[in-house]
Amino acid sequence: MCPKYAEGGGRGGLLVPMAWLYAEYIADELLRTGDLMPPTTLEYKAGRDALALTIYLSDGSADGPRALARMEEWRSLTAYGTGWRDWVCGRLDRLEVAAFESGPGDRDPDLALASAAWRWLEETELLAADLDALGPVCDAPVTVAEEEGPHVWTPAWQLGLPLGHLAIHLF
């Protein structure tokens, strides 16, 4: 995923983060197609960033005959209990080390945006329903107050990842 230059292939041009922008575009299209929530919400941003990271770090595009295989790969990477967070951290660490070893003047703009997205997903907490506190389902009538249930603050990636996974399924 080499960064593209705005003016031909020359080294003096503006670096454009084409790989990251493409991953973000694909993630946005998947989420919009699924119509799971308004694009103005923080949950939507979390889903888009989690999907974009998955697409970018898997070195994949959704073009051509390999599109279905790429979607299956993204679906398996974003599935519950797959260690997605560890996978993202490992891939980002390897890319950061490679970028550092290549020299200080060659900062990859794609990697910079991917790292910023990961920092946001990791450091931002969103209020979500505490699914662990719900306990077993019973046949007793549910009141409005009980229906809302308890809420907890959770890292944005923990909300965005299942949203992205569901969007892939709905595509």
Phi, psi and omega per residue, in radians:
M1 nan 1.261 3.129
C2 -1.329 2.444 3.090
P3 -1.163 2.572 3.118
K4 -1.669 2.664 3.107
Y5 -1.836 2.538 -3.067
A6 -1.171 -0.683 -3.071
E7 -1.877 1.548 3.121
G8 1.102 -2.664 -3.125
G9 -1.770 0.162 -3.090
G10 -1.185 2.656 -3.075
R11 -1.399 -0.187 -3.086
G12 -1.582 -0.054 -3.036
G13 -1.432 3.077 3.124
L14 -1.294 2.278 3.092
L15 -1.338 2.249 3.122
V16 -2.033 2.175 -3.076
P17 -1.369 1.211 -3.038
M18 -1.132 -0.685 -3.112
A19 -1.130 -0.755 3.129
W20 -1.197 -0.774 -3.134
L21 -1.083 -0.646 3.096
Y22 -1.157 -0.775 3.128
A23 -1.087 -0.719 3.125
E24 -1.156 -0.679 3.111
Y25 -1.109 -0.813 3.139
I26 -1.086 -0.773 3.124
A27 -1.066 -0.751 3.131
D28 -1.106 -0.742 3.123
E29 -1.115 -0.713 3.114
L30 -1.089 -0.765 -3.125
L31 -1.224 -0.691 3.120
R32 -1.164 -0.682 3.119
T33 -1.111 -0.699 3.119
G34 -1.198 -0.401 3.108
D35 0.876 0.822 -3.070
L36 -1.466 -0.520 3.129
M37 -2.885 2.851 -3.130
P38 -1.098 2.449 -3.126
P39 -1.170 -0.095 -3.108
T40 -1.591 -0.023 -3.077
T41 -1.566 2.746 3.071
L42 -1.187 -0.552 3.095
E43 -1.101 -0.702 3.096
Y44 -1.093 -0.789 3.113
K45 -1.053 -0.713 3.121
A46 -1.093 -0.749 3.108
G47 -1.124 -0.753 3.133
R48 -1.125 -0.771 -3.131
D49 -1.170 -0.702 3.119
A50 -1.116 -0.750 3.105
L51 -1.179 -0.740 3.137
A52 -1.075 -0.721 3.081
L53 -1.080 -0.741 3.131
T54 -1.072 -0.792 -3.119
I55 -1.161 -0.847 -3.104
Y56 -1.092 -0.817 -3.064
L57 -1.316 -0.308 3.101
S58 -1.550 0.095 3.107
D59 0.985 0.602 -3.021
G60 -2.148 2.678 2.988
S61 -2.066 2.897 3.140
A62 -1.872 0.465 -3.128
D63 -1.696 2.682 2.965
G64 1.256 -2.810 -3.048
P65 -1.195 -0.317 -3.129
R66 -1.533 0.061 -3.061
A67 -1.011 -0.823 -3.116
L68 -1.119 -0.696 3.109
A69 -1.117 -0.690 3.126
R70 -1.137 -0.716 3.133
M71 -1.099 -0.709 3.105
E72 -1.118 -0.691 3.107
E73 -1.109 -0.786 -3.141
W74 -1.127 -0.668 3.124
R75 -1.094 -0.768 -3.130
S76 -1.234 -0.598 3.120
L77 -1.182 -0.582 -3.076
T78 -1.650 0.021 -3.127
A79 -1.145 2.666 -3.140
Y80 -1.069 2.335 3.055
G81 1.388 0.284 -3.096
T82 -1.616 -0.042 -3.123
G83 1.351 0.596 -3.097
W84 -0.990 -0.764 -3.106
R85 -1.040 -0.807 3.118
D86 -1.114 -0.683 3.110
W87 -1.084 -0.794 3.132
V88 -1.093 -0.845 -3.131
C89 -1.043 -0.759 3.128
G90 -1.103 -0.792 3.141
R91 -1.142 -0.776 3.125
L92 -1.098 -0.728 3.116
D93 -1.045 -0.788 3.130
R94 -1.090 -0.726 3.127
L95 -1.170 -0.678 3.126
E96 -1.142 -0.725 3.110
V97 -1.105 -0.795 3.118
A98 -1.072 -0.695 3.128
A99 -1.178 -0.681 3.124
F100 -1.144 -0.728 -3.122
E101 -1.220 -0.431 -3.128
S102 -1.351 -0.247 3.085
G103 2.153 2.663 -3.066
P104 -1.221 -0.425 -3.086
G105 -1.452 -0.148 -3.061
D106 -1.864 0.885 3.140
R107 -1.199 2.140 -3.126
D108 -1.359 2.041 -3.114
P109 -1.171 -0.499 3.076
D110 -1.106 -0.820 -3.137
L111 -1.112 -0.662 3.118
A112 -1.082 -0.756 3.130
L113 -1.233 -0.681 3.101
A114 -1.119 -0.737 3.123
S115 -1.132 -0.687 3.102
A116 -1.142 -0.696 3.101
A117 -1.104 -0.749 3.136
W118 -1.125 -0.743 3.106
R119 -1.024 -0.744 3.136
W120 -1.113 -0.802 -3.138
L121 -1.092 -0.631 -3.079
E122 -1.389 -0.687 -3.013
E123 -1.611 -0.381 -3.120
T124 -1.522 2.302 3.093
E125 -1.958 2.401 3.134
L126 -2.066 2.587 3.131
L127 -1.433 2.166 -3.087
A128 -2.408 2.798 3.085
A129 -1.092 2.404 3.103
D130 -1.509 1.651 -3.084
L131 -1.193 -0.462 3.124
D132 -1.254 -0.441 -3.094
A133 -1.493 -0.143 -3.093
L134 -1.210 -0.540 3.129
G135 1.248 -2.933 -3.106
P136 -1.230 2.629 3.131
V137 -1.352 2.358 3.109
C138 -2.191 2.978 -3.093
D139 -1.580 0.062 -3.126
A140 -1.201 2.568 3.111
P141 -1.077 2.528 -3.095
V142 -1.805 2.249 3.073
T143 -1.544 2.911 -3.120
V144 -1.054 -0.727 -3.123
A145 -1.124 -0.680 3.126
E146 -1.248 -0.551 -3.112
E147 -1.092 -0.653 3.124
E148 -1.177 -0.666 3.073
G149 1.194 3.050 3.122
P150 -1.289 2.656 3.127
H151 -2.162 2.668 3.094
V152 -2.388 2.719 3.040
W153 -1.466 2.293 -3.094
T154 -2.392 2.574 3.103
P155 -0.986 2.505 -3.068
A156 -0.992 -0.589 -3.103
W157 -1.147 -0.506 -3.136
Q158 -1.241 -0.366 3.017
L159 -1.604 -0.670 -3.077
G160 -1.227 -0.610 -3.091
L161 -1.102 -0.875 3.107
P162 -1.139 -0.561 3.097
L163 -1.123 -0.784 3.096
G164 -1.118 -0.711 3.119
H165 -1.077 -0.765 3.116
L166 -1.132 -0.687 3.117
A167 -1.081 -0.662 3.095
I168 -1.122 -0.734 3.123
H169 -1.087 -0.648 -3.076
L170 -1.387 -0.248 -3.074
F171 -1.211 nan nan
